[in-house]
Every structure is written in structure tokens, then in C-alpha cells.
């Protein structure tokens, strides 16, 4: 297995996920702010789950976003 090719494929996947996740989080924050459920200065805990049956991968990564 070519490590360079695998790393490039993973990096491409992560760039795509990153852009999509950012759009979705921004939409959710705007919607929550409009409904009065999120406020400036608030800290949100957000998680992302990576799964792959073939790789036996199932991990959730949490982090905080300060508005």
C-alpha cells in the first residue's frame, strides 16, 4: 500500500468533511441564534463521529466552539 497515496486520499476526504461540517455548523448556529437558543459569548460543545465498518472505526471527537 502506497503511504503517500493513502495520506493524499485521507487529506482530500478531510478537506471535504471540513468544508461541509463548517457550513452545517454555521447554519445551525444562525438558526439557534434566531430562535434565541444561542448567544454571543456562549461556548458550545460539538462532536463529530467517524465510522467505517471495514476499518472497525467508530470514534467521536468533541471540542468547544466559542461564539
PDB file of N, H, CA, C and O in Angstrom:
ATOM      1  N   UNK A   1       0.859  -1.171   0.000  1.00  0.00           N
ATOM      2  CA  UNK A   1       0.000   0.000   0.000  1.00  0.00           C
ATOM      3  C   UNK A   1       0.908   1.237   0.000  1.00  0.00           C
ATOM      4  O   UNK A   1       1.846   1.325   0.792  1.00  0.00           O
ATOM      5  N   UNK A   2       0.626   2.174  -0.878  1.00  0.00           N
ATOM      6  H   UNK A   2      -0.136   2.103  -1.522  1.00  0.00           H
ATOM      7  CA  UNK A   2       1.425   3.389  -1.017  1.00  0.00           C
ATOM      8  C   UNK A   2       0.983   4.421   0.023  1.00  0.00           C
ATOM      9  O   UNK A   2      -0.109   4.983  -0.070  1.00  0.00           O
ATOM     10  N   UNK A   3       1.853   4.664   1.023  1.00  0.00           N
ATOM     11  H   UNK A   3       2.740   4.208   1.099  1.00  0.00           H
ATOM     12  CA  UNK A   3       1.515   5.595   2.104  1.00  0.00           C
ATOM     13  C   UNK A   3       1.198   6.992   1.591  1.00  0.00           C
ATOM     14  O   UNK A   3       0.299   7.653   2.112  1.00  0.00           O
ATOM     15  N   UNK A   4       1.920   7.446   0.584  1.00  0.00           N
ATOM     16  H   UNK A   4       2.650   6.909   0.161  1.00  0.00           H
ATOM     17  CA  UNK A   4       1.691   8.786   0.036  1.00  0.00           C
ATOM     18  C   UNK A   4       0.299   8.891  -0.561  1.00  0.00           C
ATOM     19  O   UNK A   4      -0.393   9.887  -0.348  1.00  0.00           O
ATOM     20  N   UNK A   5      -0.116   7.886  -1.299  1.00  0.00           N
ATOM     21  H   UNK A   5       0.446   7.077  -1.472  1.00  0.00           H
ATOM     22  CA  UNK A   5      -1.450   7.888  -1.906  1.00  0.00           C
ATOM     23  C   UNK A   5      -2.541   7.811  -0.842  1.00  0.00           C
ATOM     24  O   UNK A   5      -3.561   8.493  -0.941  1.00  0.00           O
ATOM     25  N   UNK A   6      -2.324   6.984   0.169  1.00  0.00           N
ATOM     26  H   UNK A   6      -1.495   6.430   0.250  1.00  0.00           H
ATOM     27  CA  UNK A   6      -3.306   6.855   1.255  1.00  0.00           C
ATOM     28  C   UNK A   6      -3.428   8.190   1.994  1.00  0.00           C
ATOM     29  O   UNK A   6      -4.537   8.654   2.256  1.00  0.00           O
ATOM     30  N   UNK A   7      -2.301   8.803   2.326  1.00  0.00           N
ATOM     31  H   UNK A   7      -1.400   8.426   2.112  1.00  0.00           H
ATOM     32  CA  UNK A   7      -2.329  10.094   3.016  1.00  0.00           C
ATOM     33  C   UNK A   7      -3.029  11.156   2.181  1.00  0.00           C
ATOM     34  O   UNK A   7      -3.792  11.957   2.721  1.00  0.00           O
ATOM     35  N   UNK A   8      -2.785  11.178   0.877  1.00  0.00           N
ATOM     36  H   UNK A   8      -2.165  10.527   0.438  1.00  0.00           H
ATOM     37  CA  UNK A   8      -3.433  12.153  -0.004  1.00  0.00           C
ATOM     38  C   UNK A   8      -4.938  11.920  -0.051  1.00  0.00           C
ATOM     39  O   UNK A   8      -5.714  12.876  -0.025  1.00  0.00           O
ATOM     40  N   UNK A   9      -5.355  10.661  -0.119  1.00  0.00           N
ATOM     41  H   UNK A   9      -4.724   9.885  -0.140  1.00  0.00           H
ATOM     42  CA  UNK A   9      -6.790  10.345  -0.158  1.00  0.00           C
ATOM     43  C   UNK A   9      -7.470  10.748   1.145  1.00  0.00           C
ATOM     44  O   UNK A   9      -8.575  11.289   1.127  1.00  0.00           O
ATOM     45  N   UNK A  10      -6.814  10.488   2.274  1.00  0.00           N
ATOM     46  H   UNK A  10      -5.916  10.048   2.288  1.00  0.00           H
ATOM     47  CA  UNK A  10      -7.376  10.865   3.570  1.00  0.00           C
ATOM     48  C   UNK A  10      -7.457  12.381   3.688  1.00  0.00           C
ATOM     49  O   UNK A  10      -8.457  12.910   4.174  1.00  0.00           O
ATOM     50  N   UNK A  11      -6.415  13.087   3.249  1.00  0.00           N
ATOM     51  H   UNK A  11      -5.603  12.657   2.855  1.00  0.00           H
ATOM     52  CA  UNK A  11      -6.420  14.552   3.311  1.00  0.00           C
ATOM     53  C   UNK A  11      -7.546  15.123   2.453  1.00  0.00           C
ATOM     54  O   UNK A  11      -8.205  16.082   2.857  1.00  0.00           O
ATOM     55  N   UNK A  12      -7.772  14.548   1.282  1.00  0.00           N
ATOM     56  H   UNK A  12      -7.237  13.770   0.954  1.00  0.00           H
ATOM     57  CA  UNK A  12      -8.857  15.010   0.400  1.00  0.00           C
ATOM     58  C   UNK A  12     -10.214  14.804   1.086  1.00  0.00           C
ATOM     59  O   UNK A  12     -11.070  15.689   1.059  1.00  0.00           O
ATOM     60  N   UNK A  13     -10.400  13.640   1.695  1.00  0.00           N
ATOM     61  H   UNK A  13      -9.705  12.922   1.717  1.00  0.00           H
ATOM     62  CA  UNK A  13     -11.639  13.357   2.419  1.00  0.00           C
ATOM     63  C   UNK A  13     -11.848  14.370   3.550  1.00  0.00           C
ATOM     64  O   UNK A  13     -12.943  14.911   3.710  1.00  0.00           O
ATOM     65  N   UNK A  14     -10.798  14.623   4.329  1.00  0.00           N
ATOM     66  H   UNK A  14      -9.909  14.183   4.199  1.00  0.00           H
ATOM     67  CA  UNK A  14     -10.923  15.536   5.466  1.00  0.00           C
ATOM     68  C   UNK A  14     -11.198  16.968   5.031  1.00  0.00           C
ATOM     69  O   UNK A  14     -11.929  17.680   5.720  1.00  0.00           O
ATOM     70  N   UNK A  15     -10.635  17.417   3.908  1.00  0.00           N
ATOM     71  H   UNK A  15     -10.041  16.839   3.349  1.00  0.00           H
ATOM     72  CA  UNK A  15     -10.945  18.760   3.399  1.00  0.00           C
ATOM     73  C   UNK A  15     -12.428  18.861   3.053  1.00  0.00           C
ATOM     74  O   UNK A  15     -13.077  19.862   3.358  1.00  0.00           O
ATOM     75  N   UNK A  16     -12.954  17.830   2.421  1.00  0.00           N
ATOM     76  H   UNK A  16     -12.427  17.017   2.173  1.00  0.00           H
ATOM     77  CA  UNK A  16     -14.371  17.814   2.057  1.00  0.00           C
ATOM     78  C   UNK A  16     -15.255  17.828   3.300  1.00  0.00           C
ATOM     79  O   UNK A  16     -16.224  18.584   3.371  1.00  0.00           O
ATOM     80  N   UNK A  17     -14.920  17.000   4.267  1.00  0.00           N
ATOM     81  H   UNK A  17     -14.132  16.386   4.210  1.00  0.00           H
ATOM     82  CA  UNK A  17     -15.689  16.937   5.513  1.00  0.00           C
ATOM     83  C   UNK A  17     -15.617  18.268   6.244  1.00  0.00           C
ATOM     84  O   UNK A  17     -16.623  18.752   6.762  1.00  0.00           O
ATOM     85  N   UNK A  18     -14.430  18.858   6.287  1.00  0.00           N
ATOM     86  H   UNK A  18     -13.613  18.464   5.866  1.00  0.00           H
ATOM     87  CA  UNK A  18     -14.239  20.124   6.992  1.00  0.00           C
ATOM     88  C   UNK A  18     -15.132  21.221   6.417  1.00  0.00           C
ATOM     89  O   UNK A  18     -15.798  21.938   7.163  1.00  0.00           O
ATOM     90  N   UNK A  19     -15.144  21.348   5.100  1.00  0.00           N
ATOM     91  H   UNK A  19     -14.603  20.765   4.494  1.00  0.00           H
ATOM     92  CA  UNK A  19     -15.960  22.382   4.458  1.00  0.00           C
ATOM     93  C   UNK A  19     -17.445  22.132   4.701  1.00  0.00           C
ATOM     94  O   UNK A  19     -18.190  23.063   5.008  1.00  0.00           O
ATOM     95  N   UNK A  20     -17.870  20.899   4.567  1.00  0.00           N
ATOM     96  H   UNK A  20     -17.264  20.143   4.318  1.00  0.00           H
ATOM     97  CA  UNK A  20     -19.275  20.560   4.782  1.00  0.00           C
ATOM     98  C   UNK A  20     -19.679  20.770   6.232  1.00  0.00           C
ATOM     99  O   UNK A  20     -20.747  21.317   6.507  1.00  0.00           O
ATOM    100  N   UNK A  21     -18.838  20.343   7.156  1.00  0.00           N
ATOM    101  H   UNK A  21     -17.970  19.899   6.932  1.00  0.00           H
ATOM    102  CA  UNK A  21     -19.138  20.489   8.579  1.00  0.00           C
ATOM    103  C   UNK A  21     -19.230  21.960   8.958  1.00  0.00           C
ATOM    104  O   UNK A  21     -20.111  22.350   9.724  1.00  0.00           O
ATOM    105  N   UNK A  22     -18.329  22.776   8.428  1.00  0.00           N
ATOM    106  H   UNK A  22     -17.614  22.459   7.805  1.00  0.00           H
ATOM    107  CA  UNK A  22     -18.366  24.202   8.750  1.00  0.00           C
ATOM    108  C   UNK A  22     -19.674  24.827   8.291  1.00  0.00           C
ATOM    109  O   UNK A  22     -20.293  25.586   9.036  1.00  0.00           O
ATOM    110  N   UNK A  23     -20.102  24.512   7.064  1.00  0.00           N
ATOM    111  H   UNK A  23     -19.599  23.895   6.459  1.00  0.00           H
ATOM    112  CA  UNK A  23     -21.379  25.044   6.555  1.00  0.00           C
ATOM    113  C   UNK A  23     -22.531  24.629   7.446  1.00  0.00           C
ATOM    114  O   UNK A  23     -23.375  25.455   7.793  1.00  0.00           O
ATOM    115  N   UNK A  24     -22.578  23.360   7.820  1.00  0.00           N
ATOM    116  H   UNK A  24     -21.892  22.689   7.539  1.00  0.00           H
ATOM    117  CA  UNK A  24     -23.681  22.849   8.631  1.00  0.00           C
ATOM    118  C   UNK A  24     -23.696  23.474  10.031  1.00  0.00           C
ATOM    119  O   UNK A  24     -24.762  23.806  10.550  1.00  0.00           O
ATOM    120  N   UNK A  25     -22.533  23.631  10.634  1.00  0.00           N
ATOM    121  H   UNK A  25     -21.667  23.361  10.212  1.00  0.00           H
ATOM    122  CA  UNK A  25     -22.465  24.255  11.959  1.00  0.00           C
ATOM    123  C   UNK A  25     -22.892  25.713  11.876  1.00  0.00           C
ATOM    124  O   UNK A  25     -23.640  26.189  12.731  1.00  0.00           O
ATOM    125  N   UNK A  26     -22.420  26.434  10.844  1.00  0.00           N
ATOM    126  H   UNK A  26     -21.813  26.047  10.150  1.00  0.00           H
ATOM    127  CA  UNK A  26     -22.808  27.840  10.684  1.00  0.00           C
ATOM    128  C   UNK A  26     -24.321  27.974  10.527  1.00  0.00           C
ATOM    129  O   UNK A  26     -24.922  28.867  11.124  1.00  0.00           O
ATOM    130  N   UNK A  27     -24.948  27.096   9.729  1.00  0.00           N
ATOM    131  H   UNK A  27     -24.459  26.371   9.244  1.00  0.00           H
ATOM    132  CA  UNK A  27     -26.405  27.136   9.559  1.00  0.00           C
ATOM    133  C   UNK A  27     -27.108  26.876  10.888  1.00  0.00           C
ATOM    134  O   UNK A  27     -28.071  27.559  11.235  1.00  0.00           O
ATOM    135  N   UNK A  28     -26.618  25.887  11.624  1.00  0.00           N
ATOM    136  H   UNK A  28     -25.835  25.332  11.343  1.00  0.00           H
ATOM    137  CA  UNK A  28     -27.249  25.538  12.900  1.00  0.00           C
ATOM    138  C   UNK A  28     -27.095  26.668  13.911  1.00  0.00           C
ATOM    139  O   UNK A  28     -28.025  26.941  14.671  1.00  0.00           O
ATOM    140  N   UNK A  29     -25.942  27.327  13.936  1.00  0.00           N
ATOM    141  H   UNK A  29     -25.186  27.105  13.320  1.00  0.00           H
ATOM    142  CA  UNK A  29     -25.722  28.433  14.866  1.00  0.00           C
ATOM    143  C   UNK A  29     -26.641  29.599  14.518  1.00  0.00           C
ATOM    144  O   UNK A  29     -27.255  30.193  15.404  1.00  0.00           O
ATOM    145  N   UNK A  30     -26.738  29.931  13.221  1.00  0.00           N
ATOM    146  H   UNK A  30     -26.240  29.448  12.501  1.00  0.00           H
ATOM    147  CA  UNK A  30     -27.633  31.029  12.815  1.00  0.00           C
ATOM    148  C   UNK A  30     -29.082  30.722  13.198  1.00  0.00           C
ATOM    149  O   UNK A  30     -29.792  31.596  13.696  1.00  0.00           O
ATOM    150  N   UNK A  31     -29.517  29.491  12.967  1.00  0.00           N
ATOM    151  H   UNK A  31     -28.940  28.781  12.562  1.00  0.00           H
ATOM    152  CA  UNK A  31     -30.889  29.091  13.294  1.00  0.00           C
ATOM    153  C   UNK A  31     -31.118  29.158  14.811  1.00  0.00           C
ATOM    154  O   UNK A  31     -32.150  29.652  15.265  1.00  0.00           O
ATOM    155  N   UNK A  32     -30.158  28.663  15.583  1.00  0.00           N
ATOM    156  H   UNK A  32     -29.319  28.262  15.214  1.00  0.00           H
ATOM    157  CA  UNK A  32     -30.290  28.700  17.044  1.00  0.00           C
ATOM    158  C   UNK A  32     -30.277  30.134  17.557  1.00  0.00           C
ATOM    159  O   UNK A  32     -31.020  30.470  18.479  1.00  0.00           O
ATOM    160  N   UNK A  33     -29.436  30.985  16.964  1.00  0.00           N
ATOM    161  H   UNK A  33     -28.832  30.713  16.215  1.00  0.00           H
ATOM    162  CA  UNK A  33     -29.384  32.392  17.380  1.00  0.00           C
ATOM    163  C   UNK A  33     -30.704  33.083  17.088  1.00  0.00           C
ATOM    164  O   UNK A  33     -31.204  33.850  17.910  1.00  0.00           O
ATOM    165  N   UNK A  34     -31.270  32.812  15.914  1.00  0.00           N
ATOM    166  H   UNK A  34     -30.863  32.189  15.246  1.00  0.00           H
ATOM    167  CA  UNK A  34     -32.551  33.420  15.546  1.00  0.00           C
ATOM    168  C   UNK A  34     -33.671  32.978  16.486  1.00  0.00           C
ATOM    169  O   UNK A  34     -34.614  33.731  16.733  1.00  0.00           O
ATOM    170  N   UNK A  35     -33.566  31.762  17.007  1.00  0.00           N
ATOM    171  H   UNK A  35     -32.801  31.150  16.807  1.00  0.00           H
ATOM    172  CA  UNK A  35     -34.580  31.240  17.930  1.00  0.00           C
ATOM    173  C   UNK A  35     -34.276  31.598  19.379  1.00  0.00           C
ATOM    174  O   UNK A  35     -35.018  31.221  20.286  1.00  0.00           O
ATOM    175  N   UNK A  36     -33.178  32.329  19.595  1.00  0.00           N
ATOM    176  H   UNK A  36     -32.575  32.635  18.858  1.00  0.00           H
ATOM    177  CA  UNK A  36     -32.813  32.713  20.955  1.00  0.00           C
ATOM    178  C   UNK A  36     -32.177  31.593  21.757  1.00  0.00           C
ATOM    179  O   UNK A  36     -32.087  31.683  22.982  1.00  0.00           O
ATOM    180  N   UNK A  37     -31.734  30.541  21.087  1.00  0.00           N
ATOM    181  H   UNK A  37     -31.807  30.468  20.093  1.00  0.00           H
ATOM    182  CA  UNK A  37     -31.163  29.390  21.787  1.00  0.00           C
ATOM    183  C   UNK A  37     -29.636  29.440  21.871  1.00  0.00           C
ATOM    184  O   UNK A  37     -29.037  28.659  22.610  1.00  0.00           O
ATOM    185  N   UNK A  38     -29.001  30.345  21.124  1.00  0.00           N
ATOM    186  H   UNK A  38     -29.489  30.979  20.524  1.00  0.00           H
ATOM    187  CA  UNK A  38     -27.548  30.501  21.168  1.00  0.00           C
ATOM    188  C   UNK A  38     -27.235  31.985  21.219  1.00  0.00           C
ATOM    189  O   UNK A  38     -27.860  32.791  20.529  1.00  0.00           O
ATOM    190  N   UNK A  39     -26.260  32.335  22.045  1.00  0.00           N
ATOM    191  H   UNK A  39     -25.753  31.680  22.606  1.00  0.00           H
ATOM    192  CA  UNK A  39     -25.940  33.754  22.245  1.00  0.00           C
ATOM    193  C   UNK A  39     -24.460  33.993  22.068  1.00  0.00           C
ATOM    194  O   UNK A  39     -23.644  33.091  22.264  1.00  0.00           O
ATOM    195  N   UNK A  40     -24.114  35.219  21.695  1.00  0.00           N
ATOM    196  H   UNK A  40     -24.777  35.952  21.536  1.00  0.00           H
ATOM    197  CA  UNK A  40     -22.719  35.614  21.577  1.00  0.00           C
ATOM    198  C   UNK A  40     -22.022  35.421  22.917  1.00  0.00           C
ATOM    199  O   UNK A  40     -22.583  35.732  23.968  1.00  0.00           O
ATOM    200  N   UNK A  41     -20.803  34.908  22.876  1.00  0.00           N
ATOM    201  H   UNK A  41     -20.347  34.654  22.023  1.00  0.00           H
ATOM    202  CA  UNK A  41     -20.041  34.659  24.085  1.00  0.00           C
ATOM    203  C   UNK A  41     -20.265  33.275  24.678  1.00  0.00           C
ATOM    204  O   UNK A  41     -19.524  32.850  25.565  1.00  0.00           O
ATOM    205  N   UNK A  42     -21.275  32.577  24.196  1.00  0.00           N
ATOM    206  H   UNK A  42     -21.877  32.923  23.476  1.00  0.00           H
ATOM    207  CA  UNK A  42     -21.582  31.233  24.684  1.00  0.00           C
ATOM    208  C   UNK A  42     -20.575  30.233  24.116  1.00  0.00           C
ATOM    209  O   UNK A  42     -20.053  30.419  23.017  1.00  0.00           O
ATOM    210  N   UNK A  43     -20.311  29.182  24.872  1.00  0.00           N
ATOM    211  H   UNK A  43     -20.734  29.031  25.766  1.00  0.00           H
ATOM    212  CA  UNK A  43     -19.447  28.104  24.408  1.00  0.00           C
ATOM    213  C   UNK A  43     -20.301  26.873  24.135  1.00  0.00           C
ATOM    214  O   UNK A  43     -21.064  26.426  24.992  1.00  0.00           O
ATOM    215  N   UNK A  44     -20.162  26.340  22.940  1.00  0.00           N
ATOM    216  H   UNK A  44     -19.543  26.703  22.244  1.00  0.00           H
ATOM    217  CA  UNK A  44     -20.912  25.153  22.537  1.00  0.00           C
ATOM    218  C   UNK A  44     -19.981  23.951  22.472  1.00  0.00           C
ATOM    219  O   UNK A  44     -18.838  24.078  22.032  1.00  0.00           O
ATOM    220  N   UNK A  45     -20.445  22.807  22.898  1.00  0.00           N
ATOM    221  H   UNK A  45     -21.374  22.704  23.256  1.00  0.00           H
ATOM    222  CA  UNK A  45     -19.705  21.569  22.704  1.00  0.00           C
ATOM    223  C   UNK A  45     -20.271  20.894  21.466  1.00  0.00           C
ATOM    224  O   UNK A  45     -21.476  20.668  21.360  1.00  0.00           O
ATOM    225  N   UNK A  46     -19.387  20.579  20.539  1.00  0.00           N
ATOM    226  H   UNK A  46     -18.408  20.763  20.626  1.00  0.00           H
ATOM    227  CA  UNK A  46     -19.793  19.975  19.269  1.00  0.00           C
ATOM    228  C   UNK A  46     -18.961  18.713  19.062  1.00  0.00           C
ATOM    229  O   UNK A  46     -17.784  18.674  19.420  1.00  0.00           O
ATOM    230  N   UNK A  47     -19.572  17.693  18.488  1.00  0.00           N
ATOM    231  H   UNK A  47     -20.528  17.726  18.198  1.00  0.00           H
ATOM    232  CA  UNK A  47     -18.855  16.446  18.240  1.00  0.00           C
ATOM    233  C   UNK A  47     -19.009  15.992  16.807  1.00  0.00           C
ATOM    234  O   UNK A  47     -19.967  16.345  16.118  1.00  0.00           O
ATOM    235  N   UNK A  48     -18.056  15.210  16.380  1.00  0.00           N
ATOM    236  H   UNK A  48     -17.279  14.923  16.939  1.00  0.00           H
ATOM    237  CA  UNK A  48     -18.103  14.593  15.056  1.00  0.00           C
ATOM    238  C   UNK A  48     -17.756  13.115  15.239  1.00  0.00           C
ATOM    239  O   UNK A  48     -16.844  12.766  15.988  1.00  0.00           O
ATOM    240  N   UNK A  49     -18.493  12.263  14.547  1.00  0.00           N
ATOM    241  H   UNK A  49     -19.234  12.547  13.939  1.00  0.00           H
ATOM    242  CA  UNK A  49     -18.262  10.827  14.655  1.00  0.00           C
ATOM    243  C   UNK A  49     -17.731  10.291  13.332  1.00  0.00           C
ATOM    244  O   UNK A  49     -18.309  10.532  12.272  1.00  0.00           O
ATOM    245  N   UNK A  50     -16.632   9.568  13.410  1.00  0.00           N
ATOM    246  H   UNK A  50     -16.163   9.372  14.271  1.00  0.00           H
ATOM    247  CA  UNK A  50     -16.033   8.913  12.246  1.00  0.00           C
ATOM    248  C   UNK A  50     -16.320   7.425  12.347  1.00  0.00           C
ATOM    249  O   UNK A  50     -16.038   6.795  13.366  1.00  0.00           O
ATOM    250  N   UNK A  51     -16.879   6.873  11.289  1.00  0.00           N
ATOM    251  H   UNK A  51     -17.108   7.385  10.461  1.00  0.00           H
ATOM    252  CA  UNK A  51     -17.175   5.442  11.303  1.00  0.00           C
ATOM    253  C   UNK A  51     -16.783   4.801   9.988  1.00  0.00           C
ATOM    254  O   UNK A  51     -16.844   5.421   8.927  1.00  0.00           O
ATOM    255  N   UNK A  52     -16.385   3.560  10.082  1.00  0.00           N
ATOM    256  H   UNK A  52     -16.335   3.056  10.944  1.00  0.00           H
ATOM    257  CA  UNK A  52     -16.143   2.724   8.910  1.00  0.00           C
ATOM    258  C   UNK A  52     -16.229   1.279   9.371  1.00  0.00           C
ATOM    259  O   UNK A  52     -15.424   0.839  10.193  1.00  0.00           O
ATOM    260  N   UNK A  53     -17.192   0.545   8.852  1.00  0.00           N
ATOM    261  H   UNK A  53     -17.845   0.903   8.185  1.00  0.00           H
ATOM    262  CA  UNK A  53     -17.328  -0.858   9.225  1.00  0.00           C
ATOM    263  C   UNK A  53     -16.095  -1.647   8.823  1.00  0.00           C
ATOM    264  O   UNK A  53     -15.575  -2.450   9.598  1.00  0.00           O
ATOM    265  N   UNK A  54     -15.629  -1.408   7.592  1.00  0.00           N
ATOM    266  H   UNK A  54     -16.051  -0.756   6.962  1.00  0.00           H
ATOM    267  CA  UNK A  54     -14.496  -2.173   7.077  1.00  0.00           C
ATOM    268  C   UNK A  54     -13.236  -1.957   7.901  1.00  0.00           C
ATOM    269  O   UNK A  54     -12.435  -2.878   8.060  1.00  0.00           O
ATOM    270  N   UNK A  55     -13.052  -0.747   8.427  1.00  0.00           N
ATOM    271  H   UNK A  55     -13.702   0.001   8.297  1.00  0.00           H
ATOM    272  CA  UNK A  55     -11.864  -0.435   9.224  1.00  0.00           C
ATOM    273  C   UNK A  55     -12.082  -0.644  10.713  1.00  0.00           C
ATOM    274  O   UNK A  55     -11.164  -0.425  11.504  1.00  0.00           O
ATOM    275  N   UNK A  56     -13.277  -1.062  11.112  1.00  0.00           N
ATOM    276  H   UNK A  56     -14.023  -1.240  10.469  1.00  0.00           H
ATOM    277  CA  UNK A  56     -13.643  -1.193  12.528  1.00  0.00           C
ATOM    278  C   UNK A  56     -13.362   0.126  13.253  1.00  0.00           C
ATOM    279  O   UNK A  56     -12.814   0.150  14.355  1.00  0.00           O
ATOM    280  N   UNK A  57     -13.756   1.220  12.597  1.00  0.00           N
ATOM    281  H   UNK A  57     -14.202   1.201  11.701  1.00  0.00           H
ATOM    282  CA  UNK A  57     -13.545   2.564  13.126  1.00  0.00           C
ATOM    283  C   UNK A  57     -14.866   3.120  13.626  1.00  0.00           C
ATOM    284  O   UNK A  57     -15.858   3.140  12.898  1.00  0.00           O
ATOM    285  N   UNK A  58     -14.873   3.566  14.860  1.00  0.00           N
ATOM    286  H   UNK A  58     -14.068   3.550  15.451  1.00  0.00           H
ATOM    287  CA  UNK A  58     -16.043   4.215  15.442  1.00  0.00           C
ATOM    288  C   UNK A  58     -15.543   5.103  16.573  1.00  0.00           C
ATOM    289  O   UNK A  58     -15.409   4.659  17.713  1.00  0.00           O
ATOM    290  N   UNK A  59     -15.269   6.359  16.246  1.00  0.00           N
ATOM    291  H   UNK A  59     -15.378   6.720  15.320  1.00  0.00           H
ATOM    292  CA  UNK A  59     -14.705   7.282  17.223  1.00  0.00           C
ATOM    293  C   UNK A  59     -15.447   8.619  17.121  1.00  0.00           C
ATOM    294  O   UNK A  59     -15.746   9.093  16.025  1.00  0.00           O
ATOM    295  N   UNK A  60     -15.736   9.209  18.268  1.00  0.00           N
ATOM    296  H   UNK A  60     -15.493   8.823  19.158  1.00  0.00           H
ATOM    297  CA  UNK A  60     -16.372  10.523  18.313  1.00  0.00           C
ATOM    298  C   UNK A  60     -15.386  11.499  18.937  1.00  0.00           C
ATOM    299  O   UNK A  60     -14.799  11.238  19.987  1.00  0.00           O
ATOM    300  N   UNK A  61     -15.222  12.627  18.260  1.00  0.00           N
ATOM    301  H   UNK A  61     -15.699  12.839  17.407  1.00  0.00           H
ATOM    302  CA  UNK A  61     -14.297  13.662  18.714  1.00  0.00           C
ATOM    303  C   UNK A  61     -15.126  14.889  19.104  1.00  0.00           C
ATOM    304  O   UNK A  61     -15.928  15.392  18.316  1.00  0.00           O
ATOM    305  N   UNK A  62     -14.919  15.351  20.317  1.00  0.00           N
ATOM    306  H   UNK A  62     -14.268  14.943  20.957  1.00  0.00           H
ATOM    307  CA  UNK A  62     -15.646  16.518  20.829  1.00  0.00           C
ATOM    308  C   UNK A  62     -14.686  17.691  20.968  1.00  0.00           C
ATOM    309  O   UNK A  62     -13.502  17.511  21.253  1.00  0.00           O
ATOM    310  N   UNK A  63     -15.205  18.876  20.765  1.00  0.00           N
ATOM    311  H   UNK A  63     -16.166  19.022  20.533  1.00  0.00           H
ATOM    312  CA  UNK A  63     -14.444  20.085  21.015  1.00  0.00           C
ATOM    313  C   UNK A  63     -15.426  21.217  21.288  1.00  0.00           C
ATOM    314  O   UNK A  63     -16.638  21.051  21.148  1.00  0.00           O
ATOM    315  N   UNK A  64     -14.893  22.359  21.676  1.00  0.00           N
ATOM    316  H   UNK A  64     -13.909  22.493  21.790  1.00  0.00           H
ATOM    317  CA  UNK A  64     -15.744  23.502  22.010  1.00  0.00           C
ATOM    318  C   UNK A  64     -15.610  24.586  20.963  1.00  0.00           C
ATOM    319  O   UNK A  64     -14.539  24.790  20.391  1.00  0.00           O
ATOM    320  N   UNK A  65     -16.721  25.286  20.717  1.00  0.00           N
ATOM    321  H   UNK A  65     -17.591  25.121  21.182  1.00  0.00           H
ATOM    322  CA  UNK A  65     -16.760  26.428  19.810  1.00  0.00           C
ATOM    323  C   UNK A  65     -17.268  27.613  20.622  1.00  0.00           C
ATOM    324  O   UNK A  65     -18.348  27.559  21.209  1.00  0.00           O
ATOM    325  N   UNK A  66     -16.482  28.676  20.649  1.00  0.00           N
ATOM    326  H   UNK A  66     -15.604  28.720  20.172  1.00  0.00           H
ATOM    327  CA  UNK A  66     -16.896  29.891  21.354  1.00  0.00           C
ATOM    328  C   UNK A  66     -17.546  30.830  20.363  1.00  0.00           C
ATOM    329  O   UNK A  66     -16.944  31.183  19.348  1.00  0.00           O
ATOM    330  N   UNK A  67     -18.776  31.240  20.650  1.00  0.00           N
ATOM    331  H   UNK A  67     -19.264  30.953  21.474  1.00  0.00           H
ATOM    332  CA  UNK A  67     -19.497  32.127  19.745  1.00  0.00           C
ATOM    333  C   UNK A  67     -19.134  33.575  19.984  1.00  0.00           C
ATOM    334  O   UNK A  67     -19.653  34.462  19.305  1.00  0.00           O
TER     335      UNK A  67
END
